[in-house]
Amino acid sequence: MKQITLFLFMVAIIFALSLVSCDDDSSDMARIQVRLTDSPSDYDAVLIDVQSIQINFSDDDEGWILLGTNKGVYDLLQLTNGIDTLLADGSVPEGTITQLRLILGEDNFVVMDGDTLTLSTPGAQQSGLKLKINETLLSGITYVLMLDFDAARSIVKAGNSGKYNLKPVVRVLTMAADGAITGVVEPAQTAPVVYALQGDDTVASTFASDTSGMFLLKGLAAGSYTLDFDATDPFLDILLSGIAVEEGVVTRLDTLGFQ
């Protein structure tokens, strides 16, 4: 009985690892990180309750993709002078992203002269704050969407009621955080392991497909790399040096023939 239980446990582990491996090796996905920052203001604190972040590749209200969101209450005034924090991270198909939606919860407050006042956010709570974006995402590239939240302009006093509304004024800055290298090897059956090297350091590695011969090295910082193709016997290894990588660019190599 113990042997059967151990066998089933090992099968479950192998299955789970295979799912992780398939996800990591996906060659048709881009990665998005959403980060939050703020400009200085005169308040003691501005607390916003982030519940979810979604993106859309169309201009309508269908097709929203939910990113893995770090839910919580964030003090905007702790995110000034170049400081930011990660709100969401996820893999999405390549294509042109058109919208981002920020959905807030109910725990939004402003602190003034030591007093904590509730901020009313009816619009952002119900349908979410929609921000227009026009950025083409390429597979293998990581993109950072920086939400620059203007706290000073986002807090509006509601007449003489003594209440305050939160009407978010947010600017989205999009930037590519890294680059990638892709290519094809022939014959595909060589199925080499491909290493991206800088000096003696291995920065990234991947396998070339044994059916198409395609490989993709992603998450590479801008710079110059040496590629080491470790082929299966009886094929000879290939070493390529001086391969340049730029942020936001997928460097495409000519087809490599193994002997």
C-alpha positions as CSV (number, residue, x, y, z in Angstrom):
1,M,0.0,0.0,0.0
2,K,2.8,2.4,0.9
3,Q,4.5,1.7,-2.5
4,I,1.2,2.5,-4.4
5,T,0.8,5.7,-2.4
6,L,4.4,6.8,-3.1
7,F,3.9,6.0,-6.8
8,L,0.7,8.1,-7.1
9,F,2.5,10.9,-5.3
10,M,5.4,10.8,-7.7
11,V,3.0,10.8,-10.7
12,A,1.2,13.9,-9.3
13,I,4.6,15.7,-8.8
14,I,5.7,14.9,-12.4
15,F,2.4,16.0,-13.8
16,A,2.5,19.3,-11.9
17,L,6.1,20.0,-13.1
18,S,5.1,19.3,-16.7
19,L,2.4,22.0,-16.4
20,V,4.9,24.5,-15.1
21,S,7.4,23.6,-17.8
22,C,4.8,24.0,-20.6
23,D,3.9,27.4,-19.2
24,D,7.5,28.6,-18.9
25,D,8.4,27.5,-22.4
26,S,5.5,29.1,-24.2
27,S,6.9,31.0,-27.2
28,D,3.8,33.0,-28.1
29,M,3.3,34.9,-24.9
30,A,4.4,38.3,-23.6
31,R,4.8,39.2,-20.0
32,I,3.2,42.3,-18.3
33,Q,4.1,43.9,-15.0
34,V,1.9,46.7,-13.7
35,R,3.6,49.0,-11.2
36,L,2.3,51.9,-9.1
37,T,3.9,55.2,-8.4
38,D,2.8,58.7,-7.3
39,S,3.6,62.4,-7.5
40,P,4.1,64.2,-4.1
41,S,1.1,66.0,-2.5
42,D,0.3,67.9,0.7
43,Y,-1.7,65.1,2.4
44,D,-0.4,63.0,5.3
45,A,-1.4,59.8,3.5
46,V,-3.6,58.6,0.6
47,L,-4.7,55.0,0.9
48,I,-6.2,53.2,-2.1
49,D,-7.7,49.7,-2.0
50,V,-6.5,47.8,-5.1
51,Q,-8.7,44.7,-5.8
52,S,-7.9,43.7,-9.4
53,I,-6.2,44.7,-12.7
54,Q,-7.4,43.6,-16.1
55,I,-6.2,44.3,-19.6
56,N,-8.0,44.2,-23.0
57,F,-6.9,43.8,-26.6
58,S,-10.2,45.4,-27.9
59,D,-12.1,48.6,-27.5
60,D,-15.3,47.0,-26.1
61,D,-16.2,45.5,-22.7
62,E,-15.5,41.9,-23.7
63,G,-12.3,40.0,-23.7
64,W,-10.9,41.3,-20.4
65,I,-7.9,39.4,-19.1
66,L,-7.3,39.3,-15.4
67,L,-3.7,39.6,-14.3
68,G,-2.4,38.1,-11.1
69,T,-3.0,41.0,-8.7
70,N,-1.4,41.8,-5.4
71,K,-4.5,42.9,-3.6
72,G,-4.2,45.3,-0.8
73,V,-4.3,48.9,0.5
74,Y,-1.4,51.1,-0.8
75,D,-0.3,54.4,0.6
76,L,0.4,56.5,-2.5
77,L,2.6,58.9,-0.6
78,Q,5.0,56.1,0.1
79,L,5.5,55.7,-3.6
80,T,7.0,59.1,-4.6
81,N,10.5,60.3,-5.8
82,G,11.1,57.3,-8.0
83,I,9.7,54.6,-5.7
84,D,7.1,52.2,-7.1
85,T,5.5,48.8,-6.2
86,L,4.4,45.8,-8.2
87,L,0.6,45.5,-8.5
88,A,0.2,42.8,-11.0
89,D,2.2,40.3,-13.1
90,G,1.1,37.9,-15.8
91,S,1.6,36.3,-19.2
92,V,-0.7,37.4,-22.1
93,P,-0.8,36.7,-25.9
94,E,1.1,39.0,-28.1
95,G,-0.9,41.7,-29.8
96,T,-1.9,45.3,-29.3
97,I,-3.2,46.1,-25.8
98,T,-5.8,48.9,-25.9
99,Q,-7.2,49.2,-22.3
100,L,-6.3,48.6,-18.7
101,R,-8.9,48.5,-15.9
102,L,-8.2,49.2,-12.3
103,I,-10.8,48.0,-9.8
104,L,-10.8,49.5,-6.3
105,G,-12.4,48.2,-3.1
106,E,-14.1,50.2,-0.4
107,D,-11.1,50.8,1.9
108,N,-9.9,54.2,0.4
109,F,-8.9,57.0,2.8
110,V,-7.1,60.3,2.9
111,V,-5.3,61.5,6.1
112,M,-5.2,65.3,6.6
113,D,-3.8,67.0,9.7
114,G,-4.0,63.7,11.5
115,D,-7.7,63.0,10.6
116,T,-8.6,59.9,8.5
117,L,-11.4,60.6,6.1
118,T,-13.2,58.0,3.9
119,L,-12.9,58.5,0.2
120,S,-16.0,57.7,-1.9
121,T,-15.1,55.9,-5.2
122,P,-18.4,54.8,-6.8
123,G,-17.2,54.7,-10.4
124,A,-14.0,52.7,-9.7
125,Q,-15.8,50.3,-7.5
126,Q,-18.6,49.4,-9.9
127,S,-17.0,49.1,-13.3
128,G,-13.4,50.0,-12.7
129,L,-11.3,52.9,-13.9
130,K,-10.5,52.3,-17.6
131,L,-7.3,53.6,-19.0
132,K,-6.5,53.8,-22.7
133,I,-3.3,52.2,-23.9
134,N,-2.0,51.6,-27.4
135,E,1.0,49.3,-27.1
136,T,2.0,46.3,-29.3
137,L,3.3,43.4,-27.2
138,L,5.8,40.9,-28.7
139,S,6.2,37.4,-27.5
140,G,9.2,36.9,-25.3
141,I,9.3,40.5,-24.1
142,T,8.5,41.8,-20.6
143,Y,6.6,45.1,-20.5
144,V,6.1,47.4,-17.5
145,L,2.9,49.5,-17.3
146,M,3.7,52.2,-14.8
147,L,0.5,53.7,-13.3
148,D,1.4,57.3,-12.3
149,F,-1.3,58.1,-9.8
150,D,-1.8,61.9,-9.2
151,A,-3.1,61.9,-5.6
152,A,-3.3,65.7,-5.5
153,R,-5.7,65.9,-8.4
154,S,-7.6,62.7,-7.6
155,I,-9.1,63.9,-4.3
156,V,-12.0,66.2,-4.7
157,K,-14.0,67.8,-1.9
158,A,-17.7,67.3,-2.2
159,G,-19.1,70.8,-1.7
160,N,-19.5,71.9,1.9
161,S,-20.4,68.4,3.1
162,G,-17.0,67.7,4.6
163,K,-16.8,64.6,2.5
164,Y,-14.2,63.7,-0.2
165,N,-14.4,61.8,-3.4
166,L,-11.7,59.8,-5.1
167,K,-11.7,60.5,-8.8
168,P,-8.5,58.8,-10.0
169,V,-6.3,60.8,-12.3
170,V,-3.8,58.2,-13.6
171,R,-1.3,58.4,-16.4
172,V,0.0,55.1,-17.9
173,L,3.7,54.9,-19.0
174,T,4.6,51.8,-21.0
175,M,8.1,50.5,-21.4
176,A,9.8,47.3,-22.4
177,A,11.9,45.9,-19.6
178,D,14.0,43.4,-21.6
179,G,14.7,41.8,-25.0
180,A,14.8,38.3,-26.5
181,I,16.6,36.2,-29.1
182,T,14.9,33.7,-31.4
183,G,15.9,31.5,-34.3
184,V,15.6,28.1,-35.9
185,V,18.1,25.2,-36.0
186,E,18.3,22.5,-38.8
187,P,17.8,19.7,-38.6
188,A,15.2,20.0,-35.8
189,Q,16.2,16.6,-34.5
190,T,19.4,18.1,-33.1
191,A,17.2,19.6,-30.3
192,P,20.1,21.5,-28.8
193,V,20.1,23.2,-25.4
194,V,20.7,26.9,-26.1
195,Y,22.6,29.0,-23.5
196,A,22.9,32.8,-23.4
197,L,26.2,33.7,-21.9
198,Q,27.9,36.9,-20.7
199,G,31.5,36.2,-19.8
200,D,31.4,33.1,-17.6
201,D,27.8,33.6,-16.5
202,T,24.9,31.7,-18.0
203,V,22.1,34.3,-18.1
204,A,19.3,32.2,-19.7
205,S,18.8,28.8,-21.4
206,T,16.1,27.0,-23.4
207,F,15.6,24.0,-25.6
208,A,15.1,24.2,-29.3
209,S,12.0,22.3,-30.4
210,D,12.6,18.8,-31.8
211,T,9.8,19.3,-34.3
212,S,10.2,22.8,-35.6
213,G,13.7,23.6,-34.5
214,M,12.6,27.0,-33.1
215,F,14.0,28.4,-29.9
216,L,13.3,31.6,-27.9
217,L,15.6,33.1,-25.2
218,K,13.6,35.6,-23.3
219,G,14.0,38.0,-20.3
220,L,17.4,39.2,-21.5
221,A,18.7,42.6,-20.5
222,A,20.1,44.9,-23.2
223,G,23.7,43.9,-24.0
224,S,25.9,41.6,-26.0
225,Y,25.6,37.8,-25.6
226,T,27.4,34.6,-26.7
227,L,25.1,31.8,-27.6
228,D,26.2,28.2,-26.9
229,F,24.2,25.5,-28.8
230,D,24.8,22.2,-27.0
231,A,23.7,19.7,-29.7
232,T,22.9,16.0,-29.3
233,D,25.3,13.4,-30.7
234,P,26.6,13.1,-33.4
235,F,26.1,16.8,-34.2
236,L,28.7,19.3,-33.4
237,D,28.1,22.2,-31.0
238,I,27.9,25.8,-32.3
239,L,29.1,28.9,-30.6
240,L,27.9,32.4,-31.7
241,S,29.4,35.6,-30.2
242,G,28.5,39.3,-30.3
243,I,24.7,38.8,-30.4
244,A,23.2,42.2,-29.5
245,V,20.0,42.5,-27.5
246,E,17.9,45.7,-27.2
247,E,15.0,46.5,-24.9
248,G,11.7,45.8,-26.6
249,V,13.3,44.0,-29.5
250,V,13.2,40.3,-30.5
251,T,16.6,39.7,-32.2
252,R,16.0,37.2,-34.9
253,L,18.9,35.0,-36.1
254,D,19.4,33.3,-39.4
255,T,18.7,29.6,-39.6
256,L,21.6,27.6,-38.1
257,G,22.6,24.4,-39.8
258,F,24.2,21.6,-37.7
259,Q,26.7,19.2,-39.1
